[in-house]
């Protein structure tokens, strides 16, 4: 079985998010954290978390990237239990049974993102339009011969549809080089 863990290739998450996830934290999409907020009114670090963050289950912080890792059934059960407790303690779930169901759904969704090989990195982009939140997930492709050394080892995005034309790591890298 595979699940997601947060990964920090550099310290940028500490600048991008109010609360960065601890590296190695089990992760879920975390979009539910914004269910009571208008995405159009988000700004700064909250907007960054909405647009590009995965939620670390234990730390309740955000990570730009997650890594697909091997997990056992005991790991999965522990992630669901921890998320259910967090949903009660931090998010105000009405009762443990409702939190357990929601946690099961979140972890199942995270598992559905693990279609690539162990070690693959996944990025998210969220957008909101007419009250609907859209999530797009992409696997980051390393440059030939590179390892997960730093964020600039990545050359292209694969296996996802672009949510809009202005979000491309390759284009951003190219623009930075021109400056």
FENDA-V611610 format. One record per residue. SS is DSSP state (hx for helix, st for strand, lp for the rest). OMEGA is omega in whole degrees, -180 to 180 (* if undefined). D_LAST is the distance of its C-alpha to the last C-alpha in whole Angstrom. Layout:
BEGIN
SS/OMEGA/D_LAST  SS/OMEGA/D_LAST
END
This chain:
BEGIN
lp/-180/44  st/174/40  st/-178/38  st/172/35  st/177/34  st/178/31  st/178/28  lp/179/26  lp/178/23  lp/-177/21  lp/-172/22  lp/180/20  hx/179/23  hx/177/24  hx/-173/22  hx/-174/21  lp/175/25  lp/178/28  lp/177/30  st/176/28  lp/172/31  lp/176/32  lp/-180/31  lp/178/34  lp/172/35  st/-173/37  st/170/35  st/180/35  lp/177/33  lp/-180/34  hx/-180/34  hx/180/37  hx/-177/36  hx/-174/35  lp/-179/38  lp/-178/39  lp/177/36  lp/-178/34  hx/-180/31  hx/-179/30  hx/178/30  lp/177/28  lp/175/26  hx/-175/23  hx/175/24  hx/178/27  hx/177/25  hx/179/23  hx/178/26  hx/-174/28  hx/-169/25  hx/-175/24  lp/166/27  st/-178/30  st/171/33  st/-172/34  lp/-178/38  lp/-175/39  lp/-177/36  lp/178/36  lp/-172/32  st/177/29  st/178/27  lp/-177/24  st/171/25  st/180/29  st/175/31  st/-178/34  st/174/37  st/178/40  lp/177/43  lp/175/46  hx/176/48  hx/176/49  hx/-179/45  hx/-180/45  hx/180/48  hx/179/47  hx/179/43  hx/-180/45  hx/179/48  hx/179/45  hx/178/43  hx/177/46  hx/179/47  hx/-180/43  hx/177/44  hx/-173/47  hx/-172/46  lp/-173/43  lp/175/43  lp/176/46  lp/-173/47  lp/179/51  lp/-178/53  hx/-180/52  hx/178/53  hx/179/51  hx/179/48  hx/179/49  hx/180/49  hx/180/45  hx/177/44  hx/180/46  hx/-180/44  hx/-179/41  hx/176/41  hx/178/42  hx/178/39  hx/178/37  hx/-179/39  hx/178/39  lp/-174/35  lp/-179/36  lp/-179/37  lp/-176/34  lp/174/35  lp/180/36  lp/179/32  lp/177/30  st/-178/27  st/175/27  st/179/25  st/168/26  st/177/25  st/173/27  st/179/28  st/178/31  st/179/32  lp/177/36  lp/179/37  st/176/36  st/179/33  st/177/32  st/176/30  st/-178/28  st/-180/28  st/172/26  st/178/27  st/-179/24  st/176/24  st/170/23  lp/179/22  lp/177/25  lp/-178/27  lp/173/25  lp/180/26  lp/-178/25  lp/179/24  lp/-174/21  hx/-176/18  hx/175/16  hx/-173/19  st/-175/19  st/-173/18  st/178/20  st/179/22  st/166/26  lp/176/29  lp/175/28  lp/178/27  lp/178/24  lp/174/25  lp/-173/23  lp/-174/20  lp/-180/17  lp/178/18  lp/180/17  hx/180/16  hx/179/15  hx/179/13  hx/179/11  hx/179/10  hx/179/9  hx/179/7  hx/-180/5  hx/-179/6  hx/-177/4  lp/*/0
END
